[in-house]
Every structure is written in C-alpha cells, then in structure tokens.
C-alpha cells in the first residue's frame, strides 16, 4: 500500500512561530519543554490535512499576535510503504529531490483576520500547487490521524468529542461527506437565527422551509456515512480486544422537525439532527458468556484507554481502506498519559507509516527500536 509523506512545512506568523521550517523523516520526534510550541506544529500539519484546526474556535486564534496574515505551506508526496524514509528529509536539497519515486504536491493555507492591506479578504484560503480550492476539495490530500491527551476522554467524555472523532475521519476519507457537513453546519446556523427571530416575532415559519430542506438532505448524508463507519469499526479485530459500536442517531426528517416545531421556537435552536448524534462503545467479552460491557459506564480507566486506542486504530485502518494510502500519524505528547502496556500498543500503531510525535520526555526516544529523526525546539 502507498503512503503519504510530508517532507517539510514552512510556518509564517502561525501561533508562536514567526518564521520557521521543519523537515520530517519516517519517524520524527519533536522534543521540547511544555510551552515551546510542540502542539502548534502538529496543529499546522493537521490544518494541511483537514483545512481545520483542532484547537482554534476562530481563525484569528491561529495568527501570531500583532500579525494580520499567517501562512502554513507544506510539501507532501506519495511513496510505497516500504520506502518510508531511507534518509532524513532534511538531506534532500530541492523540490525535485523530495520524491524520486512519487509525485510531490504543495499544500498551503493562508489565514487572515478578514481584512488585509485595507481590503476585505477571505479569512482562510486553501491552495493546492498554488491554485485556490474549497475546503472540501482541499481536505484529504494529506490523510492524517491525530492522537492527543484530550482523546483519552473520548470514550467517557462529552458526545461532541465523539462527533468530532467521526467528522475528522469521514471528512478526510470522503469529500462528499465534507461538503455535506459544511453545508449542514451553515444551514443549521441560518435556521437557528430564523428560529430566534420567530420567537421574537420578527420572522414567520415559512422562512424555515429552505433551511429545513437543506438540513434534511445534508443531514441524511452525514447519518448514512456515520452509520456505515461505526458498523465498519464493529467488524475490526485487535490483539487487545473486540469492540462493538452502537449509533445513537438523531435522525432528521420533515416529520421530526414538525414534531419539535413549537419547542424549537421556544428555545431558539434546532433540536434534532446529526449535531445531536452520539455512539456507545462496548467491549465484547472474550468467551461471550457475558453481556458486552458499556465502557462509558462500566469501563475501568485502563479499559477506556484501550477503547480509545481501538478507535484510533480503527480510524487508521478505515482511511487506509478508503483512501488507499497509509495516513500519517500525529501524536501530541500522549506518552506521558500512558503506562508501559499502552505505550507499546501506540508504538505498534506507528509501524509502516510516517509518524510525527511530540514529547517533553527524552526517554520516549528509546521506545522506538528503529532509527528516528529527533528535533529539539
């Protein structure tokens, strides 16, 4: 199977970086004390993968203080899995040398505060080889799976974490999912404003019709993909257990919207739809003599963390199958959250794919029984 590689990334006025370039090998370990910008670097790579930030609620938050514009530019290329780095990427001197066996692509994201040099401009602009693209057509050219300390609460945390988990995978694997999600979220915001206006006597129910149609159409696309993905995960076997996922879907249809019409006007927002979805993860007993255990309610801390590893492993497998390339793995200082057994499981996940990880612990380097590239900030 082919894999995607990122050879280098150039950051300009992005978060804590004014101007810096990083080069990456098959396994790159970024070592630095907390607060030195490790997470900012992985956020930039993830931005090139999805067109979105895992941390910023607003585009402006990614732009360095005192700057009006920020740029994240990367060079990526495809290669066979057994060619994942024979030498550090830093030794390749020019673009033409970046990939002797595959084609390179330049990916870029330009961020502004909405005004630049006195003119109104887009807050985000996506570039592929210098040509502007929409977010939906930009996302997925660098498939990546991110694993953060916050993900340790994926199993028992708020449903929004689990919705985000599904969105991260499906938006990269399926451009039509990304388009449906973007349209759904925009329609949801507009519909909620109309509901609020109806409550204040400033609009009529007739003004909901267009947004109702948009929510139902795009919401059903989202629901279908999420259901298929969770069914896929339930069929995966791992060395550390068997799991099954149950989709708690908030289906959307004209009849359900009509059923909640009065309540929606009263609260001023939409009460049904994929933005209310959730799923349950259960651990299947090996002997199958006992009922599967709901890890959210009954799982120990260790069992819940294995459940999280399963979800991340499943995301990697799914992307490999759907995109036909091995996604890169981004690990943001997670080893400090894991015991020896779980650390070994994560190291196993990195085999055969480009991995970029951050840590404040020098001893993490010794966990990898292969040559790694070390960067210190």
N, C-alpha and C positions, 0 to 999 in steps of 0.2 A: 504494500500500500504506500502511496505517496504521502508526503508530509508537507506542511507549510513551515517555512522558517522566516524569522525576522533577522536580518543581518545587522541592521543598525537603526537607531532612532535619533532624531535631532529635535531638541526641545528649545523653544524660544519663548521666554516670558510665560512659562507654564508653571503654575503653583510656585514652588520655591526655586525653580531653575530660571535663570536669566538667559543663559545660552550654554547648552551642553549637548554633547553627542555620546551615545553609548553604542558599543558593539557587542554582539552576542554569539556564543558558541552553542553546542548541543545542550549543555547544562551550564547555566550561568548563575553563580551565587553572588548576590549583592550583599555585602556585609557592612553594616554601619550601626551606630548607636541610634536609639529611638529619636525621632525628630529631625533626622538628617535628609528626609525626602525619599526613603525607600518606597513607601506606598505611592507617592506621587509618580514615580517612574512606572510602576505597574499600572496605575490608572491611565497613564498616557498610552501604553500598549493596548490596554483594553478599549480605549477610545478608538484606536485604529481598527480594532476588531469589530466593534458593535456600533460605533458612532455615538455611543452614550457613555456617561460616567456612572460608576457605581457609587460615588460619594456626593457629587455636586447636585444640589437641588436646582441651582441656577447656573447658566453658562458662565456668568461673571465670576463665580467662585473659583473657576479654573485658571483665570487670568491673573498673572502676578500683580501684586499691589503696586499701583502707580502706573500701570501699563494699560493701553487701550486695545491692544491686539496680542494674540498668542498664536503660536503655530506648533503643531506636532506633525513631523514628517518622518516616514519610515520607508525602508526598502525591504521588501519581502520577496521570497521566491519559493518554488516548489522543488522538492527533491525526493528521491526514494528513501524509504525508512532506514535502510542500511547505509545511507550516505549522510546521516545526520551530522556531523561535523568531523572532518578529519583534521582540521586545523582551526585555531581560533579565527573568528570572523574579522578580528582586528587586523589580521595579516593580509587581508585582501585589499588591494590599494585603490581599485576603481570600480565603478558600476559594472563594467564589462567582466570583471573578475569575480563578482559576487556569486554568480552561479554558472558554473561551466556545464552543468547537466540539466538546468531548468531555466524558465523564463523569470525575469525579475519584474516586479511591479512597484511603482511608487505610490504610496498612500499618504494622504495628508488631511488634516483637519485644521481649519482656521477659525479661531474664536474671537469675537469682538463683544463689546458692550452694547451693540446696536447702533452706535454712531462712530464713524472713523473719519478723521480729517474734515469734520463738519458735515458729513453726509450720512444719511441713514443707510445702514447696510445690514445684511443677514448676521444674526448672532453666531450661527455655525455654518460653515461652508465645507463640503466634503469633496475631496479631489482624488481621482484615480489617474495616474500618469498625467497630472496637470489639468484634467478635464473635470468640470463640476458634475457631481452626481447627487441624487437624492439619498437620504439616509438609508432607505430600504434597498437601493441598488449598491450602496457603498458597503453596508454591513455584510460580513461573512466572507470577505476576500482574505481575511486572516483569521480563520477559526481559532478560537481560544476558549479555555475554561479557566475561570478564576476561583481560587480557594483562599478564603480569608478567615481570620479568627471569628468574625461575626457569623460565619457559616456554621460554626459549632452549635448555634442555636436554631439551625434550620428546621430541625425535627420538632422541637417543642415551642418554638417562638411564634411570633405573630403570623397570621395567614399571609400577610403582604410579603413576607420573606419567601414563602413557598411559591407565590405567584411570580415573584421576581425571578426565582430559580427557573421556572418553566419558561418565562419570557426570554431569559438570557440564552437558553439553549435553542429554542424554537425560532427566535428572530435571526440567529446566525445560520441555522440549518435550512430555513425556508423563507425566501424573500417575500412570498405572498402572505405568510404569517406576519412578517414585519410590517407590510403595507396595511394589512387589516387591523393590526394593533394600533398603528399610528392614526389611522382614520377613526377607529373606535374611540380612542382617548380624546381626540379633538372633538368628535361629535358629543361625547359624554360631557365635556366641559361646556359646550354650547347649550346642550339640553338642560344642564343644571342651572345655567344662567336664566333660561326661559322659565324653568320651574320656579325659581326665586322671584322672577318678575310677575308670574301668575299669582303667586302668594301675596305680592304687594299690589295687585290689581293693575299692573302695568302691561300685561300681555294676556292672550287668550290661549286656550288649549289647542286651537287649530295650528298655532305656531310650533307645536311639538311634532307635527306629522313628519316633516322631512327628517328630523333627527331621530325619531322613532325608527323609521325605515333604515337609516344608516346604522343605528345600533344593532338592530336585529340581523341585518345582512352581515356585518363585520363581526359581530359577537358570535354568530354561529360558526364562522370560520375559525375563530380563536378556540371555541369549545371543541370543535372536531379535532383540531391538532393536539390540544391538551389531553383529550381523552386517549387518542392513539399513542401519545408519548408515554403516558402513565401505564397503559397496557403493555407497551414495549418494555418498560422497566420491570414490570412484574414477571417477565419471562427471562430475566437475566439471572444466571447462577454465579456465585462468587465463592472464594475459598473461605470466607468468614461468615457465610450465612445466606439464607434465602429470604427474600422480602416480597411483599405484595402491596401495591398501591391502590387506594380507593379514591376515586374522583368525587369530590363533593362539589358538583357543578351548580352554579346559579344560572340556570338556563334563561334565555331571554327570548320572548316571543310577543306578538301583539296582544295575546290574551293575558299574559303575565303582566305586561305594562298596564293594561286596562285594569287588572285586578288591584294593582297598587297605586292607581292614579291619584286618589284622594290623599293617601298617606304621603306620596311623593311631593305633592304641592305643600302639604303641611310642614315637611322637613326641608324642602327646597333642594333636594337632590335625588338622583336615581337609585332605587333600592334593589334592583335586580340586574343581573348581567355578569359577565366574566370578571369584572372588577371586584366581585364578591366571592370568587371561587376559592376553593381550598382543596387539599387532599390529605389523606391519612396514610401513614406508613406503618405497616405491621411486619413483625419478624415471625417467620414461619418456623415452628418447632421442627427440629431435625427428624424426630420419629413420627411427627404428625399425629401424635397421640393426644396432644393438647391443642386448644384453640390458638390461632395466631395472636401474638401479643401486640397491642397497640402501643408503639414506642413513645408516643406523645404523653400517654397517661401512665403506663406501667414500666417503661424502659428505664434502666439504670443509666447513670451518666455515661458509662462505658458503652452500653448498648446503643444509646442515642448517637454517640460519636461514630460508632460503626455504621449506623444508619446514614449518617452524613457522608461517610466515605463511600457507601454504596451509591448514594445519589450523585456524587461527583464522578465515580467510576462509570455509572450509567450514562451520564452526560457525555463523557469522552467516547464511549462505545457508540452512542447514538449519532454523534457528529461524524465519527469515522465512517459509519454505515451510510449516512445520508449525503454527506459532502464528498465522500470518497477520498479524504485526506486525513492524516492524523493531526488533530488540533494541537496547538502549543498549550502548555500547562503553566499557569501563573500562580505561584504560591507566595502569599503575602504573610511572612513571619508566623506561619502556623505551627512550626515545630515546637515552639515554646508552650503550645497548648496541648501537646500530645505526649503520651507515655511511650515507652520503648516499643511496645507492640504496634501501636498506631503509627509511630514514626516509620517503622519497617513497611507497613502497608502503603504509606504515602510514597516512600522511595520506590516501591514496586510499581506504582502507578506512573512514575516518570520514565520508565524504560521504553525505549523505542520512539520517543517523542521529544521535541525540543522543550526544555523546561527552564524557566527563569524564576528564581526564588530569592526572597529577601530574608535576612535574619540579623539579629544582633549577637548571635552566638557563634563564635569561631568553631566550636566543636561540631556544628552541623555539617561542615565540610567533610568530616570523617565518615559521615553516614553513607556517602556515595562511594561505592567501590569501583569507580571509574574516573577517568580524567575529567576535571571540571575547570571551568574558567571562573576565576574569582575577581570581583570588582569591589573595591573599598571606597566608600564615599567619605 
